[in-house]
Amino acid sequence: MPIERTSSGDPAHTLQLLWRGSSSASHRGPRRGLSIDAVVEAATAVADAEGLDAVTMRRVAKDLGVVPMTLYTYVPGKAELLDLMLDAAYARMPRADTTGQPWRQRVTAIAEENKTLFESHPWTAAVSTLRPPLGPGQMSKYEHELSGLDGLGLSDVEMDDCLTHLLTFVQACARAAADARAAQHDSALNDQQWWELNAPLLARVLDENAYPTAVRVGAAAGAAHNSAYNPAHAYSFGLQRVLDAFAALIGRSGDAKTSTSSHRHDATAPEPAP
């Protein structure tokens, strides 16, 4: 299955569209009754309901009641349309004001905002953003999220590293949760029902003496979570470990600053009298 990626279209057209500048495409053909925002909204509705594979220029044009060629007078193609869709989703994200709150709460809020984005628009979790679209929605999101890590003694690179790690974790959890939902939908069974149905088959082929630790731990985890994988637990457990890792980095940064300050003080202190 091909991977959807941002910034795979024409960079000049994409940036003009994202920032609503003039472009050659915007001057061709009729513009009655449509706008770039209307095209983006229609495409987003298709993606939300049926996934990104269903988003084609022909399908979006049909939903808007125009011929496909009309759509190309607004957007050059699907690659640019995807960037517009994602940036619009970023722009609509709620952004909690966590000013004055402890940093763990601020970072947790960032994670929750992105988790909500992926739940509201599941297709966004499947898009590779290694080359981000850099539209106004993306930039506002980045500025807002960095504020949760600012003032903690981290360097600028460390702030970006922490944010990237956090968002990668949340996106991975969202993808896994989507896979779990798809498996349940396709089999018409939840995980507990599936395991109960297949337990006799597994018992026939699985030698518990050959894999004692795996059997013991797997049984304990399955009993605790009612499945081999519980998306909600994986997210909450993993997020706390991410925060613990940040705490160690923040603590080390604070220790380094204290040590540097101490060395500077020692260097400037007068020599003791003989």
Residue, then its C-alpha position, 0 to 999 in steps of 0.5 A: m500500500p502506498i504511503e501518503r506523504t506531505s510536501s510531495g506536490d509542487p512546492a511553489h503551488t503548495l505554499q501559495l495555496l497554504w498561505r492563500g497567495s496568488s497562483s497561476a491555477s487561481h486565475r484559470g477557469p470559472r470560480r463561481g460557487l466554489s473556494i479552496d476552503a470548500v474543496v478542502e472541506a469536501a475532501t476532508a469529509v470523504a477522508d473522515a468517512e472512507g479514508l484517504d484512498a477514497v479521496t480522488m479529484r473525481r470523487v471530490a468534484k462529484d461531491l461538490g457537484v462540478v466536473p473534475m476539470t473545474l477542481y483543477t482550477y483550485v488545486p493542482g492535484k491530490a498531493e497539494l490537496l492533502d497538504l491543504m487538508l492536513d494544515a486545515a485540520y491542524a488549524r482547527m485543533p483546540r489549543a488549551d491554555t496551560t500557562g502556569q501549569p506544571w510542565r507534565q500537565r502542559v506536555t500531557a495536554i499537547a499529547e491529548e490534543n494530538k490524540t483527539l486530532f487522530e481520533s477525529h480525523p483517523w487519516t491524519a495518523a497515516v500521513s507521513t509528515l517528515r517533510p511538513p507542509l509548513g502552512p499557517g496551521q502547522m506553524s501555529k501548532y508548532e509554536h503552541e506545542l513548543s510553548g509547553l517545553d519552553g523555560l525548562g532549561l532545554s536547548d532549542v534542539e532538545m525542545d524540538d527532539c522532545l516534541t518530535h518524540l512525543l508526537t511520534f509516540v502519540q501517532a504510533c498509538a493512534r495507528a495501533a488503535a486504528d489497526a485494532r478497530a479494523a481487526q475487530h470490524d473485519s472479524a466481527l469479534n472483539d479481542q476477548q472473543w477472538w482469543e476465546l474462540n481460538a484458544p483451543l486451536l492455540a492449545r493444540v500447537l503451543d508447548e507451554n514448557a518450551y515458552p514458559t516465560a512467554v506463556r506466563v507473562g502473556a496470560a497475565a497481560g491478557a487477563a489484565h487487559n482482556s486482550a493481547y493489546n489494549p490501545a488505551h492502556a498502551y497510550s496511558f502507560g507509554l505517555q507516563r514513560v515518555l514524561d519520565a524520560f523528559a524529567a530525566l533530561i530536564g533534571r540533567s539540564g538543570d544540574a548542568k546549569t547549576s554545575t556551570s554556575s558553580h564553576r563560574h562562581d569558583a573561578t571568580a571568587p577571590e583567593p583566600a588570604p594566606 
